[in-house]
Amino acid sequence: MKQFESVNELLDFAIKEEEGAAAFYSKLASKMDRPWMKKIFEDFAKEELGHKAKLVHIKDGGAVSLPKEKVLNLKLGDYLVVDEPSDDMDYQQALVLAMKKEKSAFRLYSDLAEVAEDEALRDLLLGLAQEEAKHKLRFEVEYDDQYMKEN
């Protein structure tokens, strides 16, 4: 894992990750041909921008309260594989890709929290990890509802 020289450097890294996640969901939204699918991914892009805003607020000296509850992990995203995003990606493929993205974000914030020396920053990072876990769970539940009912 990258070594961070300061809290600000860590926050800058996390802010860029959230910007990338928002762009990722905006791109997925643009590939969806059904309005309801497009809206789901647009909403996730907005949530990622909300995470960015929290990080910027902390960087600017503010405080943020984040939920500390644990989030159920169905682990569906751990076992599904999908190719890179494509123009002809269907909803099922997009959900799998989104689960993988949220799993990655969860791991990122969890790993960053492990190396954070400041308790408040560690709590922030763990809170963001839990928010990413919630996102993954929402995609897993949607996947289960749409594609696992037959099994």
C-alpha positions as CSV (number, residue, x, y, z in Angstrom):
1,M,0.0,0.0,0.0
2,K,1.1,3.5,-0.7
3,Q,2.7,5.3,2.2
4,F,1.2,8.7,3.0
5,E,3.3,11.5,4.4
6,S,0.4,13.4,5.9
7,V,-3.3,13.2,6.7
8,N,-3.8,15.7,3.9
9,E,-2.1,13.5,1.4
10,L,-4.3,10.5,2.5
11,L,-7.4,12.7,2.2
12,D,-6.3,13.9,-1.3
13,F,-5.9,10.3,-2.4
14,A,-9.4,9.4,-1.0
15,I,-11.0,12.4,-2.6
16,K,-9.6,11.4,-6.0
17,E,-10.9,7.9,-5.5
18,E,-14.4,9.2,-4.8
19,E,-14.2,11.4,-7.9
20,G,-13.2,8.3,-9.9
21,A,-16.1,6.4,-8.4
22,A,-18.6,9.1,-9.3
23,A,-17.2,9.2,-12.9
24,F,-17.5,5.4,-13.0
25,Y,-21.2,5.4,-12.1
26,S,-21.9,8.3,-14.4
27,K,-20.3,6.3,-17.3
28,L,-22.4,3.2,-16.3
29,A,-25.5,5.4,-16.3
30,S,-24.8,6.7,-19.8
31,K,-24.6,3.1,-21.1
32,M,-28.0,2.1,-19.7
33,D,-30.9,2.1,-22.2
34,R,-33.7,1.9,-19.6
35,P,-34.5,5.0,-17.6
36,W,-34.8,3.3,-14.2
37,M,-31.4,1.6,-14.7
38,K,-29.8,4.9,-15.6
39,K,-31.3,6.6,-12.5
40,I,-29.9,3.9,-10.2
41,F,-26.3,4.6,-11.4
42,E,-26.8,8.3,-11.5
43,D,-27.9,8.1,-7.8
44,F,-24.8,6.2,-6.9
45,A,-22.6,8.8,-8.7
46,K,-24.3,11.5,-6.5
47,E,-23.6,9.4,-3.3
48,E,-19.9,9.1,-4.3
49,L,-19.8,12.9,-4.7
50,G,-21.3,13.1,-1.2
51,H,-18.4,11.0,0.1
52,K,-16.0,13.4,-1.6
53,A,-17.8,16.3,0.1
54,K,-17.3,14.7,3.5
55,L,-13.6,14.1,2.8
56,V,-13.2,17.7,1.6
57,H,-15.0,19.0,4.7
58,I,-12.7,17.0,7.0
59,K,-9.7,18.3,5.0
60,D,-10.9,21.8,5.6
61,G,-11.0,21.2,9.3
62,G,-14.6,20.2,9.8
63,A,-16.1,17.2,11.6
64,V,-18.4,14.6,10.2
65,S,-20.4,12.0,12.0
66,L,-20.6,8.7,10.2
67,P,-22.6,5.5,11.1
68,K,-20.6,2.9,13.0
69,E,-23.0,0.0,12.5
70,K,-21.8,-3.1,10.7
71,V,-23.3,-3.9,7.4
72,L,-24.4,-7.4,6.3
73,N,-22.2,-8.8,3.5
74,L,-23.9,-11.4,1.3
75,K,-20.5,-11.9,-0.5
76,L,-22.2,-12.3,-3.9
77,G,-19.8,-9.8,-5.4
78,D,-16.9,-11.9,-4.3
79,Y,-17.8,-14.7,-6.6
80,L,-19.0,-13.0,-9.8
81,V,-16.8,-12.1,-12.7
82,V,-17.5,-9.7,-15.5
83,D,-15.4,-8.2,-18.3
84,E,-14.4,-4.6,-18.6
85,P,-17.2,-2.0,-19.1
86,S,-18.5,-2.0,-22.7
87,D,-21.1,-0.1,-24.7
88,D,-23.3,-3.2,-24.9
89,M,-23.1,-4.0,-21.2
90,D,-26.4,-5.2,-19.8
91,Y,-27.9,-4.5,-16.4
92,Q,-26.7,-7.8,-14.9
93,Q,-23.1,-7.1,-16.0
94,A,-23.3,-3.6,-14.7
95,L,-24.5,-4.8,-11.3
96,V,-21.6,-7.2,-11.0
97,L,-19.1,-4.6,-12.0
98,A,-20.7,-2.2,-9.5
99,M,-20.4,-4.8,-6.7
100,K,-16.7,-5.3,-7.5
101,K,-16.2,-1.5,-7.5
102,E,-17.8,-1.1,-4.1
103,K,-15.9,-4.1,-2.7
104,S,-12.7,-2.4,-3.8
105,A,-13.7,0.9,-2.2
106,F,-14.5,-0.9,1.0
107,R,-11.1,-2.6,1.1
108,L,-9.4,0.7,0.3
109,Y,-11.0,2.6,3.2
110,S,-10.4,-0.4,5.5
111,D,-6.8,-0.6,4.6
112,L,-6.3,3.1,5.0
113,A,-8.0,3.0,8.4
114,E,-5.5,0.4,9.5
115,V,-2.5,2.7,8.8
116,A,-4.2,5.9,10.0
117,E,-2.5,7.1,13.3
118,D,-5.1,9.7,14.1
119,E,-8.2,8.2,15.8
120,A,-10.7,10.7,14.3
121,L,-9.3,10.0,10.8
122,R,-9.4,6.2,11.4
123,D,-13.0,6.6,12.5
124,L,-13.8,8.6,9.3
125,L,-12.2,6.0,7.1
126,L,-13.9,3.1,8.8
127,G,-17.2,5.0,8.5
128,L,-16.6,5.4,4.8
129,A,-15.8,1.8,4.5
130,Q,-19.1,0.9,6.0
131,E,-20.9,3.3,3.6
132,E,-19.2,1.5,0.7
133,A,-20.3,-1.9,2.2
134,K,-23.9,-0.5,2.2
135,H,-23.6,0.3,-1.5
136,K,-22.3,-3.2,-2.3
137,L,-25.1,-4.7,-0.3
138,R,-27.7,-2.7,-2.2
139,F,-26.2,-4.0,-5.5
140,E,-26.2,-7.5,-4.1
141,V,-29.8,-7.3,-3.0
142,E,-30.8,-5.9,-6.5
143,Y,-28.8,-8.7,-8.2
144,D,-30.4,-11.3,-5.9
145,D,-33.9,-9.9,-6.7
146,Q,-33.3,-9.8,-10.4
147,Y,-31.2,-12.8,-11.2
148,M,-31.1,-15.3,-8.3
149,K,-34.8,-15.9,-7.7
150,E,-34.9,-18.9,-10.1
151,N,-32.2,-20.7,-8.1
